[in-house]
């Protein structure tokens, strides 16, 4: 496993070299002027040293630029990669671009309901071919897992500035389920399956045709990418299938024509999600509002 490969690191390298070049140039022409008769030997020696450094640095920049242009880095397709926090959004976007399926197992599924599901729905319509999405989220009927996840998120750096409670976690999960089935009903070529887990973790696994990627809820942290050529890719798929067998599947039911707190409460009950039976109309309306205002939590 190598260090994170990132265009930002290459830019930083050349930026640092350019900054050193500028600094040496300023020293050469402003701070160490060589006198015509070379009386000041110290200044003359300093000027020569700086001139040599300038020449070497320019040669390095030219040679490095030519080498990167002629021989761009070609990563090993079988190698597990570490992707920096700044690059993982681009990696996820690349995975969505050509895949016909997307498997997710994690916590709330906010990124999936805001970005992945709409994009795969649009791709299914544009290509006239099916797309499949499997979401394994937390079970909103399980008070223990919702409260545990709220505590975990509150304790993390990324949880600052947000209020995480058992109720807010439950509402996020219900909103994800609602959005997933709204898109399924809207796009006939989009296949959606939702499973509910009674255990939680701070890492998530997403699998597509190109790779599997393990991320955390903190967008600044690095991610692990397992290309499909890597042996670990097949292992991640088998691990997902095993977890999929152990979750509680959400039953399919057509959405009501008019999304209101009372009709939505009845719809969730038909799905087998029973926590909404004790929720007030105000609580159900909050779920509707969260679903309607879905946006990526990472951008």
N, C-alpha and C positions, 0 to 999 in steps of 0.2 A: 504494500500500500504506500502510495507516494503522498507528498504534501499536496494540499489543495491546488488544483490547476485553475487559474483564474486570469481572465484578461485584465482584471484590476491589479493583480500582482505585477504583470508585465508593464502596465502603464506606470505603476509606482516605481519600478526599476528605472525605466527611461526618464521618468520625471525627476527622480533623485539625481541621476547622472546629468541631466540638463541643468538642474539647480547648482550642482557642483561646478559645472562648466561656466555658468554665469558668475558664480562667486569667484572662481579663479580669474576670470576675465576682469572683474572689478578690482581684484588685488593687483593684477598685472598693470592695469592702465591708470589706476587712481592712487593706490597706496605704495606701489613700488616703482616709481618712475626712475628709469636709469638716466643718469646725467651724461652729457655728451663726452666728457673727458674721463668717465668712469672713476671719479674720485671716491665716491662712496662705495667701497667694495662690498659692504654688507647688502646694500640695496641692489647692487649688480648681481650678486650671487642669488639673492631672493628672486629677482626678476627672471634669472635663468631657470631656477627650479620651477617657478610657476609656469614659465613658457613650456618646459618639458612636460609638466603635468597636463597642461592644456592640450598639447599635441597627442599625448597618450590617451586622454579622455576622448578627444575627437575621433581618434583611430578606433577606440573601443566601441563608441556609438555607431560608427559606420559599419564596422565588422559585425556587431551584434544585429543591427538592422538588416544587413544583407543575409546573414545566416537564418534569421527568423523568417525572412521572406522566401528564401530558397528551401528551407527545411522546417516548415511549421510543425509544432509538436503533434505527434500522432499517438493518442492514448491507446493502450492495449485494450481491445474490445472485451477481453475476459477479466479485466482487472476491476476490483471493487474500488470505487473512487470516493474521495472526501470532497464534497462540494461546499464551498463557503456559503454563509448566510446570504450574501449579496447575490450569489449565483443560483441559489436553489429555485427561485421563482422562474428563472429562465429554463432550468432543467425540467420543472413541472410543465411549463408551457410546451416545451419540445415533446414531452411525452403525450400530451393531449392532442397534438397536431395530427397524428396519423393513426392513433389507436382505435380499435373497435370495441374495447372493453376497458373498464376502470374498476378496480377493486380497492376498497378503503376499509381499514379497521383502525378505529381511534376513539376520540371522545365525542365531540358535539357535531362534527361534520360541517362547520360553518363555511370553510373554504369550498367544500364540495357543493353545497347548496348555492353558493354565490357565483362560483366560477365553473367548476367542472361539469355539473349537470346541465346548465344552459348551453355551454359550448358543445358538449356531446349531443345534446338535443338538436342544435343547429346543424352539426355535422351530419347527423342521421338524415335530416331533411334535404340538405344540399347534395348528399351523395346517393340518396334513395336506397340506403342500406342500413341495416340495424346496428345499433350501438347498445351495449349492455353495461349497466352500472350496478354494483353490489356495495351497499353501505352497511357496515357493522358499527353501530353507535351504542352509546350507553342506554340501558333500559330505564325509561322515565318512571316506570312503576316501582323501581327498586330505590327506596329512600336511602339506603346505606351507600350505594354506589354514587348517587347524585351528591350527597353530602360529602363523601370522601373526595370526589373530584373537585368540588367547590373549595375544600380546604387545601388541596394540592395547588390549584390555580392561584388561590389567594397568597400562598406562601412563596410563589415564584416571582422572579424579577419582572416577568411579562404581565403579572397580575396587578401591578401597581396602577392606580388610577381607575381601577374597575372594582365593582362590588360583585363578588361571586358568592351566591347562596344556593342552597338546594333548589329553591324555586326558580332562580335564574337559569341554572343548569337544565332543569326540566323543561323550561320554556324554549331554550335553544334546541334541545333534542326534538321536541314536538314541532318546532318550526322547520327543522331539517326534514322530518318525515312528511310534513305537509307540502313543502316545496318539491320534494322528490316525486310525490304522486301527482301533483299539479302538472309537472312536466311530462310525466308518463301519460296522463290523460290527454295532454295537448299534442304530443308527438307519438303517433302509433308505432313508429319504428324504434322508439326508445324503450328498452326493457329495464325495469327497475326492481331491485330486490332490497329489502331492508331487514336487517337482523338486529336484535337487541341483546346487549351483553350485560352481565352482572358483575363484571370486573373492569377496572380502569387502569390506565397507565399514562405516563407523560410523553411517550413516544407513539408515533403513528406509522402505519405501513400502507403504502399505496403502490399498486401494481398495474402496469399497462403492458402493451405488446413489446415495448422497447426495453423496459427496465423495471425494477422494484426500487422504491426509495423509502428510507426510514428517516423520519424527521421528528422534531419536537414542536411544541406549541410556540416556542420562542423563535421568531423569524430571524433573529441575529445569530442563531447557532447553526453550526454546520450540519450537513445531512450526509447519509451514506447512500450511495447509488450502486445497485447491483445490476449490471447490464445483462441482457438475456443470454449472452454467450457465457456468462460466468456460472459456475456450478451453484453458487448461492441463490441465483435467480429461481431455479427450479425448487430449491429448498424453501424459499420464501413463499412460492405458490402453494406448495404442499402444506406449509404451516398455516397459510390462510384458509385452505380448504378444511383443515382440521378444526380451526376455530369456527368456521362457518357452520360446521355440523353441530357445534355445541351451543349456538345462540338460539334465542327464541325468535322465530320468524314472524314477521308482520303479515297478517292476512290481507289479501287484496280486496278492495271495495271501491266502487265508483264515488268520486267526490260529489257532494251536493252542488246543485246549480248555483245556489246562493250561499256564499261563505259567511255565516253568522255564528256567534258564540254557541247558540243552542244546536244548530245543525252540525257544526264542527265537533261538538262534544259527542253527539250521537255517532258521527262518522268514526272518530277515534275508538269508540267502544266497539264498533263493528270490526275494526282492525285488530282488536284484542289488546288495545292500550286502555287500561282502566282508570288511570290516575285522573283523567279529565272528568270523571263522574263527580268528583268532589270539588272541582275547581269552579269558581264563580264566573259570571259572565265577564267581569272585568279581567280576570285572569286569562280567560279564553281570548278575549280581545287583544290582550298583550301578545299572545302567541301569533295571532293574525298579523299584528303590526310588525313583529320581529321577522316573520316570513316575508312580508311585503317590502321591508326595508333591507333585505339581505344584501350585504356587500362583503367583499373580501376583507378578512381581518388583518391581512398582511400587505395592504397597499391602498 
